[in-house]
Amino acid sequence: MTSTAEAILRGRARALTACLRAIDVRADAVAGDLVVTGVGASEWPARVVAALRPRARFVPLSAFVHEAPRADALAVFSQALSPNARLALDRAGTYARAVLFTSARDAAFGGTTVRLPEHGLDAIAEEKGTLVRVLGPCVATLAAIAWSGADADVEALCAAIESARVPGAGDLERRVVFVTAGGYGEICSGVATLWSEALYAPRPQMVDVLGFAHGPFQELYESSALVVALERPGEHDLFDRLGRMLVPERHELVRLRSQLTAPIASIDHFAQVLELVCRALRAKPRDLRAWPGSGRDGPLYDLGG
């Protein structure tokens, strides 16, 4: 019997902490300017590296179609070595150093390959049959954090994921806005990708809590909306103020609290948003293995293959 969409994602959720515990990546100094790239779910770890390293910047894979963006080093994230990722890998020789983060067993190019994780590859490989990914992006993001020399307390992260209590939410099919504070949204792109790809829904906005009062609030004021706060310690007063702005008849505030600090809190929040996604799939099932437009994305998806 074919698994339901909810069952597929809950199965991946159960495997998440084991895959995270399999990570063994050390901090790595990179000399000079670094360009980091990835697409789809792999954009999240790429943006994390760009946010954590002082001389790093994120560039989309389309920047490699006609030339190699100028830098001293290159880092590429691609779970299963997508055709688009090869656009960057084909230009690896342009850089003094190139690093590829992937779970693909047969990855080979002219630079250094960081294979993720060292075990549990079968669980991650199973994600290939669906548009939405869970294990691969989280594993790659934890590796990105460790590789960049930031705090990567795996046991604290796994404990937070295993003990999380995600609050209830009403209509999960309406418009969704994610709200963060202190620039945290720069390293939380994974939750927006997860929501869009799992539910075949418009990609949610990621808005700073103070910025919410400068346009986004006015734009959705008359509409039904789910506002999801991604909170970290010390930010509760800001989100209390956000709650006082909303209209209860039309707006619902769901506060997802992590006791961790950035950047590792972004993985905790991803796991909490995954629970909301699973609830949405229970209420309105989708076929995750036959997504809209499947087979029609070749003109762009296959570029580089």
ABEGO torsion letter per residue (X at the ends): XBBBAAAAAAAAAAAAAAAAAABBBBBBBBBEBBBBBEBEAAAAAAAAAAAABAABBBBBAAAAAABBBBBABBBBBBAAGBAAAAAAAAAAAABABBBBBBABAABBBABBBBBOBABGAAAAAAAAABABBAAAAAAAAAAAAAAAGBBBBAAAAAAAAAABBBBBBBBAABBBBBBBBGGAAAAAAAAAAAAAAAAGBBBBBBBBAAAAABGAAAAAAABBBBBBBBBBBGAAAAAAAAAAABBAAABBBBBBBBABBOAAAAAAAAAAAAAAAAAAAAABBBBAABBBGBGAAAAAAABGX
